[in-house]
Each structure stands twice: as structure tokens, then as C-alpha cells.
């Protein structure tokens, strides 16, 4: 199993019609997410810088220290909760917190800090590692378009039925999982190149 993943609880599939209506109306639900987007914009930029500095540490020592692992991981956990709420995977508004173990959507990285490939550290310094992820970016471009359409259809489904289709739920979770795996690889949370798949 790949050491980085994302998952969410489907429950009985029932979701808020009001929140779904906001999403269906040109994604007005995003307005409610603006405080998170501002914070995550700043934290995401810092996480990128931390990852880049981490490449130097890896290239020199062959190790990824805890801070260089934990900071991007926590940012991605926060991003996962905010994205899950936006995509109707959860109705509970995401908390403003580093950790929220009881929230029904979870990003997880299990490899932990420790030994990393010095070669990947050097490649990361010169952004070659990001270039190596281009095949994923190309495929994910189309997967994310399909996911955005699925989410919008899901909004309409919830507005009219009060319930989100399990198929749409699983596809959205899979698309998010794929994207988070690629980001985690670039952040050096793992050295294992991410798989081209939606599933675990």
C-alpha cells in the first residue's frame, strides 16, 4: 500500500441541501471557505519553502528531519479537510486546527521522517523532481475537471434528493487522493513515486 493517502467517511450519504445549493449556484460555497483559503494560501507557500530547504538537508545528510516532514503534512491535513467540505464529502465546517482526528476526512502519511534519497534531494533543489511529476499533472488536469463536474452533479443530486451518490463520493475521494499523493511526493513525505490510480 502506498504510504500516503486520503480517505473520508461516506456515512449514510445524507448531506445538507442548503450547502449543496450554495455549491450548485456557481460554487458560492467557496465564499464560506475564504478564511481557510487565506490561511492555507500562506501556509501552502511556507510549506513549499520548507520542502525546498528540506531538499538541501536531504542532499547533505540523507535524512528528512521531523520538522521538514511534519509541517507539510499538517498543512496537507488542513487542506484535505477544507477540500472535503467544499466537495460535499463532509457537511461539518472544517476546524481551524493543525489536527482534527475526529473530522470525517483524513489525509495520512505513514512513512515518517527519516532516511531519504540524496539524489531526490538534489533533483528537488533544481526543481527536476517537480518536472518528473509532469505526467501526473497532465493526467490529473483531466481527472480534476471530471471531479469538478462530478462534484457539481453531486450538489444538484443533494439539492433534489438530500443524498450524495456513493459513486460520486468515491470518485471525488479518489481524485483528491491522487492529487495529495503527488504533492506529498514533491514535499518528500515519501520517496516512492506515486501510482497512477484513484484507489488505495
N, C-alpha and C positions, 0 to 999 in steps of 0.2 A: 504494500500500500504506500502511496506517495506520502511523504512526511508533512505535507501542507494541505489543508482542506478547508472547506466551508460547508456548513450544514444549517438547516433551520427546521423547526417543528411545524408540521402541517396542521396538527390538531384535527378538528372536525371540518376544517375548511371554511368555517364561517368567518366573514370579515365585515368591517364597518361599511355600510352603504354610503355614509356621508364622506368618509375619507376616500372611498373609491370614486365618488362623484367628483371630488376635487382633482383627483388624478386624471379622470377621463376628460375634464374640461381643460385641455391644453396643459396638463400637468401642473395645475395650480397648487397641488400638494407640495411642490418644491418650495413655495413661499414659506410654509411652516417649517421647512428644513433649513432655512437660511442661517440661523445661528450655528447649527452644526457645520454647514458648508464653509462658513468663515473660519471657524476654529480648525476644521480639517484641512483647509487650504494652507493655513500657516503650518500646522503640524506635518502635513504632507511634504511641504518644502523642506522643513527641518529634517524629516526622515530621509529625504533624498540626499541631503548634505551629509547626514550621519552615515548613510550607506557608502557614499563616495570616500569619506575619510576611512571608513572601515576597510575599503579595498586596500588602502596603504598599509593598514595594520595587518591584514591578511598576507599581503605580499611580503612583508618584512618578517612576521612571526609565524605565519602558517596557522594562526588561531583567530577566531572571532570572539572577542570578549563579550561579557554578558550585556553591557550597555548597548553595544552595537547590534546586538540581537534583539534585546527586549524593547528598545524604543520603536523601531519599525513595526515590530509585532503588535505592540499596544495600539499604535496608530491604525494598523490594518484591522484590528479588532473593532475599533471605534467606527472605521469606515464601513465595515461589514454590517454593523447594527443599523447605521444610518441608511445604507443602501437597502437592507432588508425591509425597513419600514417604508421607504419610498416605493419599493416594488411590490408592496402588499403581501410580503411574506409574513409580516407581523403587523398587528394593529397598535400595540403598545408603543408610545413615542419613545425613541431611544434615549437612554440616560446620558447625561454629560459626565462621563466617567471613564477612567482607564480600563477598569474591569467591571463587568456586569455578568457574572456567571449564571444568573437566573434568567437573563434575557433569552428569548427563544430562537436566536440566530447567533451562530458562533463561527468565528474564524479560528483555526487552530494550526499551530506549527509545533511539531513534536521533536525535531532534531536537536534543538537547544544550541547554546553557544559551544564553541569548541573547535576542533581541527577543521580547516577549510583548505581548498586547493590554492596554493600560491599563484598558480597560473591564472585562475579565475580572478584573483585579486588584481594581478597586473592587467588582465583584459578589462576588468571593471574600471580601473583608473583611466583608461583610454577610450571608454565607452564602447569597446568592442563586444563586451558582454551584452549590452543593450542591443547592439546590431545583431547578435546571434539570436535574439528573441524576435526578430522581424517576421519569421514565418508564423509565429503565434499571433503577432499583431495583425497580420493580414487576415488570417482565419477569424480571429476574434472580432475584427471590424464587422464581418458579416454575421457572426454569431450574436454580437451585441445589437445589431439592427433587428435581427429576428427576435431577440429577447425584448427589446423595447416595444415591438409590435405586440408580442405575447402579453407583456405587462399591461398595455393599453386595452387589449381584448379582455384581459382579466379584470381590469377596472369595470368595464361595461358588464361583464358577467356578474360581478359582485353587486353592482347597482341594481340589476334586474332580478337576481336570484338570492343575493345575500351570501353567496358561497363562491369560493375560488376553485376552479378546476384543479385537480391534483396533477394533471398533465402539464398545465401551465406553470404550476408551482415547481414541479421537478425540473422543468426545462430552465426556468429562471434561476433556480438554485445551481444547476449545472453550469450555466453561463457565468454566474458570479464566481463559482468555484474555480473555473478555468482561469479567469482573469486574475484572481487572487494568487493562484499558484505561480503565474508568470511574474507578477510583482514581487512575490516572496523570493523567487529565484534571483531576480535582479538585486534585491536587498540582501542577498547572501544568507537568507534564513535556511537555505539548503544548497548544496552543490549539485543535487540531482536535477537534470534538465526536466522541465515539466512535460507531462504527457499531453498529447493532443486528444483530449476527451472531456466529456461533461461529467462522467461518473467518478466515483471514488477510486 
